[in-house]
Amino acid sequence: MAGRLRLLLLPPPRPGGGLLSPSPFGVRGYRRPGAPASPQSAPWSWLRRGDWRQGVRRHWGLLWAEVVEKLRGPGGLRQELLEQNRVLWQARGAGSLDHWLVSSDREIGGRSRARLSVGANGRTALLSGELRTEPPRDGETRYSGYCSLRSRQLKGAFDIKKYHDLTNFNTLHIRLRGDGRPWMVNISSEMYFSHQKDDLYSYFLFTRGGPYWQDVKIPFSKFFLSSRGRIQDNQHPLWLDKINTIGFTLGDKVDGPFQLEIDFIAVCNDRAHTEEFAYEKYKRNPEV
């Protein structure tokens, strides 16, 4: 069971390439699937480009929009305190697909493929492709076969990172339609220390298959902590004040086509759910 959970989270990468990219210090570092292979450019790199004037206008426009939004407020303090639902993302045409990044085991030499497209009615996002568990013939990689979909990091003016503040909510609400295969829902949160940048909170998503839509509600207290594809013994609740990305991963060891159609992703406040955390928390130095 532990091995199956590990593959659902992330297959072990091969050493010497793919997800193990060389760092500036000569030590190979870990790279999460879907992350850029090359080091990220500096926030001011757009000044060196030929269209820097357009970049200046765009960033100052974003800054002005953020200032106006802060001054205008969310519609009043009462609305902020009594807010029960919030839509984080909804599929409304091809432009809404730019919010996502698609990746597969092709990054490590695998043969799976995945693509994101607009649904038949033009108001949904369809993730489809084929899963292949055959590992690359490099003599090093033992496991393969995964496809993932991850949202892009929110950025504001001058490429400053922005976050989702979900402290007023306790449940993730997704409206989707799958093919009966099990998925993993992944949430990454901003951490304090650099060695926690690969931490990921995950939970199971079981699709029913068939033509009918299903509304899936997962309490945030059910998400468990993993790092680099391995479930951690020291578990603690998800920090909801700085949510970076939300994603989906398929890795059920079954070869064949797959598809996952998403209508919207939202959060809600379920008053009937009072659980703080679903898993045991251990003290490293227990009191005598």
C-alpha positions in Angstrom: 0.0 0.0 0.0 2.8 2.4 0.9 4.5 1.8 -2.5 1.2 2.5 -4.3 0.8 5.8 -2.4 4.3 6.7 -3.3 3.8 6.2 -7.0 0.5 8.1 -6.9 2.3 11.1 -5.4 5.4 11.0 -7.6 7.5 8.3 -9.3 11.1 8.2 -8.3 13.2 10.2 -10.8 16.2 8.9 -12.5 19.6 10.2 -11.2 21.6 12.2 -13.6 18.9 13.8 -15.7 15.2 14.7 -16.0 13.9 15.7 -12.6 17.4 15.8 -11.1 18.8 19.0 -12.5 22.3 20.3 -11.7 22.5 23.1 -9.2 25.0 26.0 -9.2 26.9 24.4 -6.4 27.6 21.2 -8.3 25.1 19.1 -6.4 22.1 17.7 -8.2 18.9 19.1 -6.9 15.3 18.0 -7.1 12.9 19.5 -9.6 9.1 19.0 -9.2 7.3 17.8 -12.4 6.1 20.7 -14.4 8.7 23.1 -13.0 11.0 24.9 -15.6 14.2 23.0 -16.3 16.3 26.1 -16.4 16.8 28.4 -13.5 14.1 31.1 -13.2 15.0 34.5 -14.5 15.4 37.5 -12.2 12.3 39.6 -11.6 14.0 42.5 -13.4 15.0 40.5 -16.5 12.2 42.0 -18.5 14.1 45.3 -18.5 16.8 43.8 -20.7 14.4 42.8 -23.4 13.7 44.8 -26.5 10.1 45.4 -25.5 10.9 46.9 -22.1 8.7 49.9 -22.6 5.7 47.6 -23.0 6.8 45.7 -19.8 7.0 49.0 -17.9 3.4 49.9 -18.9 2.1 46.5 -18.1 3.7 46.3 -14.6 2.7 49.8 -13.6 -0.8 49.0 -14.8 -0.9 45.9 -12.6 0.4 48.0 -9.7 -2.3 50.6 -10.2 -5.0 47.9 -10.4 -3.8 46.4 -7.1 -3.8 49.7 -5.3 -7.3 50.5 -6.6 -8.5 47.0 -5.5 -7.1 47.6 -2.0 -8.7 51.0 -1.7 -12.0 49.7 -3.0 -12.0 46.7 -0.7 -13.8 43.3 -1.1 -17.3 44.8 -0.9 -17.2 45.7 2.7 -16.0 44.1 5.9 -19.3 42.4 6.5 -19.1 40.6 3.2 -15.5 39.5 3.9 -16.4 38.1 7.3 -19.6 36.3 6.1 -18.2 34.9 2.9 -19.1 31.2 2.6 -18.0 30.4 -1.0 -15.3 31.6 -3.4 -14.5 30.4 -6.9 -10.7 30.1 -7.4 -10.9 29.2 -11.1 -13.5 28.3 -13.7 -13.2 27.2 -17.3 -14.6 29.8 -19.6 -12.9 29.5 -23.0 -9.4 29.0 -24.2 -8.0 31.9 -22.2 -8.7 30.2 -18.9 -6.3 27.3 -19.9 -3.3 29.6 -19.6 -3.6 29.3 -15.8 -2.3 25.7 -16.0 0.9 23.7 -16.6 0.8 20.1 -18.0 3.6 17.7 -17.5 4.2 13.9 -17.8 7.0 11.3 -17.4 8.3 12.4 -20.8 10.5 14.8 -18.7 12.4 11.7 -17.5 12.3 9.7 -20.7 8.9 8.1 -20.3 6.2 7.5 -22.9 3.1 9.0 -21.3 1.5 12.0 -22.9 -1.0 14.5 -21.7 -2.7 17.6 -23.2 -5.1 20.3 -22.0 -7.9 21.5 -24.2 -11.3 23.1 -24.2 -14.3 20.9 -23.6 -16.9 20.2 -26.2 -19.2 23.0 -25.0 -16.3 25.5 -24.7 -16.9 26.0 -21.0 -14.8 23.2 -19.5 -11.2 22.2 -19.4 -10.4 18.7 -20.6 -7.2 17.0 -19.6 -6.6 13.9 -21.7 -3.9 11.6 -22.9 -2.4 8.2 -22.5 -0.6 6.7 -19.5 2.4 4.4 -20.2 4.1 2.7 -17.2 7.1 1.4 -19.3 10.2 3.0 -17.8 12.9 4.5 -20.1 15.6 2.1 -21.1 18.5 3.9 -19.4 19.4 1.3 -16.9 18.7 3.6 -14.0 15.0 4.5 -13.9 12.8 1.8 -12.3 9.4 3.3 -12.3 7.5 5.5 -14.7 4.0 6.4 -15.7 2.5 9.7 -14.4 0.7 12.8 -15.8 0.0 15.9 -13.8 -1.8 19.2 -14.1 -0.7 22.2 -11.9 -1.8 25.8 -11.7 0.6 28.5 -12.3 2.0 30.6 -9.5 0.1 33.9 -9.1 2.1 37.0 -9.8 1.4 40.6 -9.4 3.1 43.8 -10.5 6.8 43.4 -11.2 6.4 39.6 -11.0 6.0 39.6 -7.2 4.5 36.4 -5.9 0.9 36.4 -4.8 -1.0 33.8 -2.8 -4.5 32.6 -2.1 -5.7 33.4 1.4 -8.2 30.6 2.3 -8.2 31.0 6.1 -12.0 31.6 6.1 -12.7 28.3 4.4 -12.2 24.6 5.4 -13.3 22.6 2.3 -12.1 22.3 -1.3 -15.0 22.1 -3.8 -14.4 20.7 -7.4 -16.9 20.0 -10.1 -15.5 17.5 -12.5 -16.2 14.5 -14.7 -13.7 11.7 -14.9 -13.3 8.2 -16.4 -13.3 6.2 -13.2 -9.5 6.4 -12.5 -8.1 7.5 -9.1 -6.3 10.8 -9.0 -4.4 12.8 -6.4 -5.3 16.4 -5.6 -2.2 18.4 -4.6 -1.9 21.7 -2.8 1.3 23.6 -2.2 1.7 26.3 0.4 4.4 28.9 1.0 6.8 27.7 3.7 9.2 29.5 5.9 12.4 27.6 5.0 14.0 26.7 1.7 14.3 23.0 2.4 10.5 22.9 2.6 10.0 24.1 -1.0 9.2 20.5 -2.1 6.5 19.9 0.5 3.1 19.0 -1.0 -0.3 18.3 0.6 -2.3 15.6 -1.2 -5.5 13.6 -1.0 -7.3 11.0 -3.0 -9.8 11.9 -5.8 -11.9 9.0 -7.0 -13.8 9.7 -10.2 -17.0 7.7 -11.0 -16.8 7.7 -14.7 -19.8 8.0 -17.1 -21.5 11.1 -18.5 -22.6 12.6 -15.2 -20.8 15.4 -13.3 -19.8 15.0 -9.7 -19.2 17.6 -7.1 -16.3 16.6 -4.9 -15.8 18.3 -1.5 -12.6 17.5 0.4 -11.9 19.1 3.8 -8.5 20.7 4.1 -8.0 18.7 7.3 -7.8 15.5 5.2 -4.7 16.5 3.2 -1.5 14.8 4.3 2.0 16.0 3.9 4.6 14.6 1.5 8.0 15.7 0.3 9.6 14.6 -3.0 6.9 11.9 -3.4 7.4 10.4 0.1 4.7 10.6 2.9 6.2 12.2 6.0 6.0 10.8 9.5 5.8 14.3 11.0 2.4 15.5 9.8 0.9 18.9 10.4 -2.1 20.8 9.0 -2.0 22.7 5.8 -1.3 26.5 6.2 -4.2 28.2 4.4 -3.0 31.8 4.5 -0.5 31.4 1.6 -1.6 28.8 -1.0 0.6 28.7 -4.0 -0.8 26.1 -6.5 -3.4 23.4 -6.8 -2.9 20.4 -9.1 -3.9 16.9 -10.1 -1.7 13.8 -10.6 -2.5 10.5 -12.2 -0.2 7.5 -11.6 -2.4 4.4 -10.9 0.0 1.9 -12.8 -2.7 1.2 -15.4 -1.7 1.7 -19.1 -4.3 3.3 -21.3 -6.1 6.5 -22.2 -7.5 8.8 -19.5 -9.5 12.0 -19.3 -10.5 14.5 -16.6 -12.9 17.3 -17.3 -13.1 20.2 -14.9 -15.8 22.8 -14.6 -14.6 24.9 -11.7 -12.5 24.8 -8.5 -13.8 26.6 -5.5 -13.6 26.7 -1.7 -16.4 26.8 0.9 -17.0 27.0 4.6 -18.7 23.8 5.8 -20.1 24.6 9.3 -20.8 20.9 9.9 -17.1 20.0 9.6 -15.3 20.7 12.8 -12.2 18.4 12.4 -8.9 20.3 12.7 -6.6 17.5 11.4 -7.3 13.9 10.5 -3.9 12.4 11.3 -1.8 11.8 14.4 0.8 14.4 15.3 3.8 13.2 17.3 5.9 15.2 19.7 9.6 14.8 19.1 10.4 15.4 22.8 7.4 14.2 24.7 6.8 15.5 28.1 7.6 13.1 31.0 
